[in-house]
Amino acid sequence: MATISDILIAKGQAQAASTRGRGNIYADLGDCYLDLGQYGQAREHYQESLRRAVANRDDRSQAVVNAQLGILAALEGDLPE
């Protein structure tokens, strides 16, 4: 049985050829794990996506992933007062 990662990576093979594309796939995986309630996995994938966005100087992707991390923090009740 294929995992979520296998399905998304297979679906995004053309996009995965670029570093930016791989970063987007990590963000998509984070979304999937978030929807499944697997917050630790979601965080790991978002952080990898953010690392790649920073390396590529991709401001838009950095903003999107930071927003996703904020949503995750809110769901976990981990926001500063």
Rosetta silent file (secondary structure, phi, psi, omega in degrees, C-alpha in Angstrom):
SEQUENCE: MATISDILIAKGQAQAASTRGRGNIYADLGDCYLDLGQYGQAREHYQESLRRAVANRDDRSQAVVNAQLGILAALEGDLPE
SCORE:     score description
SCORE:     0.000 S_00000001
   1 L     0.000  132.288 -178.622    0.000    0.000    0.000 S_00000001
   2 L   -72.461  144.013  175.504    1.345    3.394   -0.999 S_00000001
   3 L   -87.142  168.751  176.603    2.004    5.974    1.682 S_00000001
   4 H   -57.355  -42.984  179.874    0.875    9.585    1.482 S_00000001
   5 H   -60.142  -44.818 -179.801    4.457   10.535    0.657 S_00000001
   6 H   -59.352  -44.541 -177.246    4.624    8.003   -2.176 S_00000001
   7 H   -64.848  -48.371 -178.076    1.395    9.269   -3.727 S_00000001
   8 H   -67.349  -38.762 -179.994    2.302   12.949   -3.587 S_00000001
   9 H   -68.644  -40.346  177.348    5.828   12.415   -4.807 S_00000001
  10 H   -63.153  -41.423 -179.352    4.635   10.243   -7.689 S_00000001
  11 H   -65.943  -32.181 -175.427    2.006   12.840   -8.583 S_00000001
  12 L  -105.011   28.901 -177.513    4.549   15.640   -8.525 S_00000001
  13 H   -56.008  -44.690 -179.151    7.418   13.992  -10.403 S_00000001
  14 H   -63.134  -42.641 -179.384    7.643   16.752  -12.995 S_00000001
  15 H   -71.062  -31.122 -175.712    7.576   19.429  -10.325 S_00000001
  16 H   -68.726  -10.092  179.396   10.005   17.495   -8.134 S_00000001
  17 L   -65.803  -23.455 -179.887   12.776   18.035  -10.667 S_00000001
  18 L  -104.402  153.168  177.870   13.364   21.478   -9.184 S_00000001
  19 H   -62.599  -39.808  178.143   14.408   22.306   -5.631 S_00000001
  20 H   -62.157  -41.629  178.854   11.472   24.688   -5.332 S_00000001
  21 H   -61.195  -41.150  178.269    9.129   21.935   -6.460 S_00000001
  22 H   -63.652  -39.079  177.339   10.460   19.597   -3.791 S_00000001
  23 H   -61.186  -39.645  178.089    9.877   22.282   -1.172 S_00000001
  24 H   -66.100  -36.759  178.081    6.278   22.589   -2.313 S_00000001
  25 H   -64.282  -40.738  177.264    5.836   18.830   -2.055 S_00000001
  26 H   -61.530  -39.435  177.439    7.064   18.942    1.550 S_00000001
  27 H   -65.304  -40.864  177.180    4.491   21.650    2.289 S_00000001
  28 H   -62.265  -41.223  176.908    1.766   19.534    0.642 S_00000001
  29 H   -63.339  -40.485  176.393    2.808   16.573    2.767 S_00000001
  30 H   -58.254  -41.655  177.823    2.640   18.790    5.835 S_00000001
  31 H   -61.444  -42.401  179.996   -0.928   19.699    4.886 S_00000001
  32 H   -62.523  -47.230  179.489   -1.849   16.021    4.546 S_00000001
  33 H   -64.932  -35.905  176.819   -0.383   15.151    7.927 S_00000001
  34 H   -61.375  -45.487  179.118   -2.087   18.166    9.480 S_00000001
  35 H   -62.173  -30.276  179.287   -5.438   16.963    8.122 S_00000001
  36 L   -83.908   -4.607 -178.957   -4.740   13.531    9.614 S_00000001
  37 L    79.464   13.283  179.003   -3.977   15.073   12.998 S_00000001
  38 L   -94.932   77.170 -169.984   -0.346   13.914   12.870 S_00000001
  39 H   -64.953  -36.289  178.532    1.056   17.209   14.019 S_00000001
  40 H   -61.957  -45.086  177.488    4.650   16.059   14.569 S_00000001
  41 H   -64.586  -40.796  178.861    4.899   14.784   11.000 S_00000001
  42 H   -59.296  -46.684 -178.826    3.243   17.956    9.719 S_00000001
  43 H   -61.047  -44.340 -179.811    5.782   20.122   11.556 S_00000001
  44 H   -58.927  -43.146 -178.315    8.735   18.131   10.197 S_00000001
  45 H   -71.590  -39.468  176.308    7.509   18.526    6.614 S_00000001
  46 H   -62.670  -41.957 -178.881    6.698   22.223    7.012 S_00000001
  47 H   -65.337  -37.483  176.449   10.144   22.860    8.494 S_00000001
  48 H   -66.662  -40.068  177.333   11.831   21.088    5.581 S_00000001
  49 H   -61.659  -42.766  179.459    9.729   23.110    3.157 S_00000001
  50 H   -64.901  -41.867  178.614   10.724   26.303    4.972 S_00000001
  51 H   -58.198  -42.748 -179.892   14.410   25.318    4.923 S_00000001
  52 H   -69.686  -37.308  178.853   14.236   24.877    1.150 S_00000001
  53 H   -64.866  -40.433  178.124   12.346   28.157    0.676 S_00000001
  54 H   -64.856  -44.821 -179.868   15.002   30.029    2.649 S_00000001
  55 H   -61.018  -33.097 -179.748   17.794   28.357    0.647 S_00000001
  56 L   -90.167    0.068 -176.837   16.058   29.415   -2.587 S_00000001
  57 L    54.261   42.132 -178.119   15.345   32.940   -1.302 S_00000001
  58 L   -98.076   89.950 -175.008   11.690   32.282   -2.100 S_00000001
  59 H   -60.417  -39.799 -178.883    9.907   34.909   -0.001 S_00000001
  60 H   -62.553  -48.449  179.931    6.415   33.833   -1.032 S_00000001
  61 H   -63.745  -37.104  177.024    6.958   30.201   -0.043 S_00000001
  62 H   -60.663  -43.336 -179.863    8.540   31.297    3.234 S_00000001
  63 H   -64.584  -43.166 -179.227    5.449   33.357    4.053 S_00000001
  64 H   -63.001  -47.490 -177.334    3.082   30.521    3.156 S_00000001
  65 H   -67.918  -37.552  175.894    4.958   27.930    5.211 S_00000001
  66 H   -61.788  -37.327  175.956    5.275   30.274    8.183 S_00000001
  67 H   -64.876  -41.132  178.623    1.497   30.724    8.053 S_00000001
  68 H   -64.006  -39.853  176.408    1.060   26.940    7.963 S_00000001
  69 H   -64.920  -35.372  176.395    3.341   26.597   10.987 S_00000001
  70 H   -65.343  -41.203  176.752    1.246   29.260   12.752 S_00000001
  71 H   -62.192  -43.478  178.259   -1.941   27.318   12.051 S_00000001
  72 H   -60.356  -45.181  178.725   -0.289   24.189   13.402 S_00000001
  73 H   -61.080  -39.746  178.870    0.790   26.036   16.543 S_00000001
  74 H   -65.644  -40.680  178.632   -2.756   27.319   17.044 S_00000001
  75 H   -64.476  -32.611  178.462   -4.194   23.821   16.682 S_00000001
  76 L   -84.355   -5.136 -177.173   -1.736   22.563   19.267 S_00000001
  77 L    70.209   30.240 -174.748   -2.541   25.469   21.594 S_00000001
  78 L  -110.969   45.463  178.064    1.089   26.538   21.389 S_00000001
  79 L  -103.908  143.057  177.571    0.715   30.264   20.774 S_00000001
  80 L   -64.616  151.049 -179.508    2.353   32.909   22.955 S_00000001
  81 L   -66.514    0.000    0.000    0.001   34.838   25.215 S_00000001
